[in-house]
Amino acid sequence: MIVYGLTMQGKAEEVPKEVATWLLERNSRYPNIDFTVDCWDPHPSQIEEFETTARKYSRLYSLNASLHGVLLVIFPYLRQSWNVKIVGGLDDKENIADRAKVENIKPLSVQLRAEIAGLPKLEELEQISDEMIGLARKKGDEPLEKAIEMTPLPSDLRWTSEVSMSGEEFNELLSDPMTKKEAERAIWEKDWETLKRLKEQRRN
């Protein structure tokens, strides 16, 4: 489930396009995980640190020893940081638990947190500190000052067997001028039949 954190109170339910693509793909694969979204603007004393980090890394992964593995997936910009916190647990059968129905929750494993976060191979990552690893930017991938292209994303959006869509498919709908407005409207109004129809149209 997609959840908005305290920093998003009073703001529109929308996220940068790259964050939306990541969220929708992960949410469709792990519907019993809460993905809590926050947006941070740097304090004046942090601006230089934000810029240095964003120029070097396209994505960051914050580690938490007590929670065993990746806690946050961070999308850095020069003057902004979008963070997604991974919240969830396991039931007695080691399946990801529906926390609304299961009382005794066990922690997610290190391996499962890495899988949920979409963590790249270790050889592709740089160790920044004991609590942070980063994916280095590729040549020509210049960071933006702040996110420009935003995607409407209601917090209670949950893909079901009725409307199953990958992040790539969703991205295609929003990139096509013929379907962009209708797809955005369908998401806001939870019109899953329209989304299903748009998805099928692109396949045909």
C-alpha positions in Angstrom: 0.0 0.0 0.0 1.2 3.5 -0.8 1.1 5.8 2.2 2.1 9.5 2.5 4.2 10.5 5.5 4.2 13.6 7.8 6.1 15.8 5.3 3.4 15.3 2.7 0.6 16.6 4.9 -1.3 19.4 3.1 0.4 18.6 -0.2 -1.0 17.1 -3.4 -0.9 13.4 -3.6 1.6 13.3 -6.4 5.2 12.1 -6.7 8.0 12.5 -9.3 7.6 10.4 -12.4 10.5 8.1 -11.5 9.3 7.6 -8.0 5.8 6.8 -9.3 7.2 4.2 -11.7 9.2 2.6 -8.9 6.3 2.7 -6.4 3.7 1.2 -8.7 5.9 -1.7 -9.7 6.9 -2.5 -6.1 3.4 -2.0 -4.8 2.0 -4.4 -7.4 4.5 -7.1 -6.4 4.2 -6.6 -2.6 0.7 -5.4 -1.8 1.0 -6.2 1.9 4.1 -3.9 2.3 3.5 -0.2 3.2 5.6 2.2 1.1 5.6 5.4 3.1 6.5 8.4 0.9 8.2 11.6 2.3 9.7 14.7 0.6 12.5 16.6 2.3 13.9 20.0 1.4 17.3 20.8 2.8 18.1 23.2 5.6 20.4 25.9 4.4 23.3 24.1 6.2 22.5 20.9 4.2 22.3 22.4 0.6 25.9 21.6 -0.2 25.6 18.0 1.1 22.4 17.5 -0.9 24.0 18.8 -4.1 27.2 16.7 -3.7 25.1 13.5 -3.0 22.7 14.1 -5.9 25.5 14.7 -8.4 27.2 11.5 -7.5 24.3 9.1 -6.9 21.0 8.4 -8.7 19.6 6.4 -5.9 20.5 5.8 -2.2 19.6 2.9 0.1 19.5 3.6 3.9 20.3 0.6 6.0 19.0 0.0 9.6 20.7 -2.8 11.6 17.8 -3.2 14.0 15.4 -3.7 11.1 17.8 -6.0 9.3 18.4 -4.4 5.9 17.1 -1.6 3.6 14.9 0.8 5.5 14.6 3.6 3.0 15.0 4.0 -0.8 16.0 7.6 -1.6 15.7 9.5 -4.8 18.1 12.5 -4.6 17.7 15.8 -6.2 20.0 18.9 -5.8 17.5 20.7 -3.6 15.1 17.9 -2.6 15.0 14.3 -1.5 12.2 11.9 -2.0 12.3 9.0 0.4 10.2 5.8 0.5 10.2 3.8 3.7 9.6 0.0 3.6 7.3 -1.2 6.3 6.1 -4.7 6.8 6.7 -8.1 8.4 6.2 -11.9 8.1 3.6 -14.3 9.4 4.2 -17.7 10.9 4.6 -19.2 7.5 7.3 -16.7 6.5 4.9 -15.0 4.0 4.6 -11.2 3.9 1.8 -10.6 6.5 -1.4 -8.6 6.0 -0.8 -6.6 9.2 -4.5 -5.8 9.4 -5.3 -9.5 10.0 -2.1 -11.0 11.5 -1.2 -10.2 15.1 2.2 -11.9 15.6 4.5 -10.2 13.0 8.1 -11.2 12.5 10.7 -8.9 10.9 11.4 -9.0 7.2 14.7 -10.7 6.4 17.7 -8.8 5.0 17.3 -10.7 1.7 13.6 -9.9 1.4 14.1 -6.2 2.2 16.7 -6.0 -0.5 14.3 -7.7 -2.9 11.4 -5.4 -2.1 13.7 -2.4 -2.5 14.9 -3.6 -5.9 18.5 -3.4 -4.6 21.0 -3.6 -7.5 23.8 -6.2 -7.4 26.4 -5.3 -4.7 29.1 -4.8 -7.3 27.1 -1.9 -8.8 26.8 -0.2 -5.4 29.2 2.0 -3.4 29.4 1.9 0.4 29.0 5.5 1.6 28.8 4.8 5.3 27.8 2.0 7.6 24.2 3.0 7.1 24.1 4.1 3.5 24.9 2.6 0.1 24.5 4.4 -3.3 24.1 3.7 -7.0 26.5 5.9 -8.9 25.1 8.1 -11.7 25.9 7.1 -15.2 27.7 9.5 -17.5 25.3 12.1 -18.8 22.7 11.5 -16.1 22.6 15.0 -14.6 20.5 15.5 -11.5 17.6 18.0 -11.5 17.3 20.8 -8.9 13.8 19.5 -8.0 11.4 17.1 -9.6 9.7 18.6 -12.6 7.3 16.0 -14.0 4.9 14.9 -11.3 2.5 12.0 -11.3 -0.8 11.9 -9.4 -0.8 8.9 -7.1 -3.6 8.4 -4.5 -2.3 7.1 -1.2 -4.8 4.2 -1.1 -4.0 3.0 -4.6 -3.6 -0.8 -4.6 -3.3 -2.9 -7.8 -5.5 -6.0 -7.8 -5.9 -9.0 -10.0 -8.6 -6.9 -11.8 -6.0 -4.1 -12.7 -2.5 -5.5 -12.8 0.0 -3.1 -14.3 3.8 -2.9 -14.1 5.6 0.4 -13.6 6.8 0.3 -17.2 3.2 -0.1 -18.5 2.0 2.8 -16.3 4.9 4.9 -17.4 3.9 4.3 -21.1 0.3 5.4 -20.4 1.5 8.7 -18.9 4.1 9.3 -21.6 1.6 8.9 -24.4 -0.3 12.2 -25.0 -3.3 10.2 -26.3 -3.7 8.4 -22.9 -2.0 10.7 -20.3 -5.0 12.8 -19.2 -7.4 9.9 -19.2 -5.0 7.7 -17.2 -4.4 10.5 -14.6 -8.2 11.1 -14.3 -8.8 7.3 -13.9 -6.3 7.1 -11.1 -7.7 10.1 -9.2 -11.3 8.7 -9.5 -10.2 5.0 -8.9 -11.8 4.1 -12.3 -10.1 0.8 -12.7 -12.2 -0.2 -15.7 -10.8 2.7 -17.6 -7.2 1.8 -16.6 -7.8 -1.7 -17.7 -9.2 -0.6 -21.0 -6.2 1.8 -21.7 -3.8 -1.0 -20.8 -5.5 -3.4 -23.3 -5.6 -0.8 -26.0 -1.8 -0.3 -25.8 -1.3 -4.1 -26.2 -3.5 -4.3 -29.3 
